[in-house]
Amino acid sequence: MPDEFNRTTENELAEAVLTLLALRQSGKGRFEDLFRLIPKIIELTPEDLTKSESRPAECMWQQRVRNITSHKGVEEITLRQVISSTSMAD
């Protein structure tokens, strides 16, 4: 369910990432692969698809997926990172 700005919430995006990473034996995934697969499992809103101001080559939802972990320059994400960075770890 979208947030008050009609964007997919970070928790929804994190759940999608968790789902995709759980399907991998390594539990890891490259952002470029996640960016290709997430739109196939989540219906993104028009607001999700707007261009990011801070990352002009990405849409807002892609920036929010990267926000799940705050490690700049990281091109891969792990299950542990997603679980530890969201409220789903509670």
Legacy VTK file of the C-alpha trace (Angstrom):
# vtk DataFile Version 3.0
C-alpha trace
ASCII
DATASET POLYDATA
POINTS 90 float
0.000 0.000 0.000
1.484 3.346 -1.014
2.468 5.949 1.580
0.964 9.442 1.948
2.998 10.558 -1.087
1.626 7.669 -3.185
5.001 5.920 -3.172
5.657 2.285 -2.394
6.939 2.163 1.177
10.524 1.202 1.968
9.198 -1.757 3.936
7.292 -3.007 0.874
10.413 -2.612 -1.231
12.460 -4.384 1.448
9.965 -7.270 1.475
10.339 -7.584 -2.297
14.128 -7.557 -1.955
13.937 -10.187 0.803
11.729 -12.366 -1.376
14.130 -12.165 -4.293
17.247 -12.723 -2.182
15.649 -15.672 -0.380
15.312 -17.401 -3.747
19.074 -17.267 -4.250
21.337 -19.851 -2.728
23.883 -17.167 -1.854
21.284 -14.834 -0.326
22.923 -12.003 -2.281
21.855 -9.930 -5.239
23.161 -7.139 -7.411
21.120 -3.956 -7.469
20.909 -4.074 -11.266
19.200 -7.496 -11.028
16.843 -6.290 -8.301
15.979 -3.226 -10.385
15.022 -5.507 -13.265
12.945 -7.908 -11.125
11.148 -5.720 -8.585
8.765 -4.132 -11.137
7.651 -7.664 -12.016
6.469 -8.338 -8.455
5.352 -4.889 -7.246
2.993 -2.522 -9.004
4.962 0.715 -8.857
3.099 4.010 -8.635
3.627 6.969 -10.968
5.417 8.702 -8.075
7.770 5.717 -7.734
8.678 6.131 -11.388
9.647 9.806 -11.170
13.333 10.578 -11.590
15.398 10.939 -8.454
16.783 14.435 -7.915
19.927 13.143 -6.204
20.449 10.215 -8.610
19.237 11.446 -12.012
19.920 8.106 -13.701
17.487 6.342 -11.345
13.815 6.455 -10.483
12.699 7.240 -6.941
11.890 3.600 -6.170
15.418 2.557 -7.165
16.910 5.157 -4.840
14.662 3.835 -2.056
15.886 0.277 -2.673
19.452 1.554 -2.307
18.357 3.324 0.898
17.611 -0.064 2.451
21.338 -0.175 3.071
23.271 3.009 3.565
26.565 1.715 2.186
27.488 4.003 -0.673
29.191 2.394 -3.609
27.911 -1.076 -2.746
26.584 -2.889 -5.797
25.371 -5.972 -3.984
22.962 -6.458 -1.101
22.577 -9.410 1.266
19.668 -10.817 3.244
21.417 -9.883 6.492
21.700 -6.229 5.411
18.013 -6.018 4.541
16.869 -7.665 7.749
19.113 -5.549 9.956
18.164 -2.261 8.287
14.375 -2.578 8.425
11.797 -2.769 11.141
11.158 -6.350 10.007
14.078 -7.360 12.209
11.890 -6.845 15.297
LINES 1 91
90 0 1 2 3 4 5 6 7 8 9 10 11 12 13 14 15 16 17 18 19 20 21 22 23 24 25 26 27 28 29 30 31 32 33 34 35 36 37 38 39 40 41 42 43 44 45 46 47 48 49 50 51 52 53 54 55 56 57 58 59 60 61 62 63 64 65 66 67 68 69 70 71 72 73 74 75 76 77 78 79 80 81 82 83 84 85 86 87 88 89
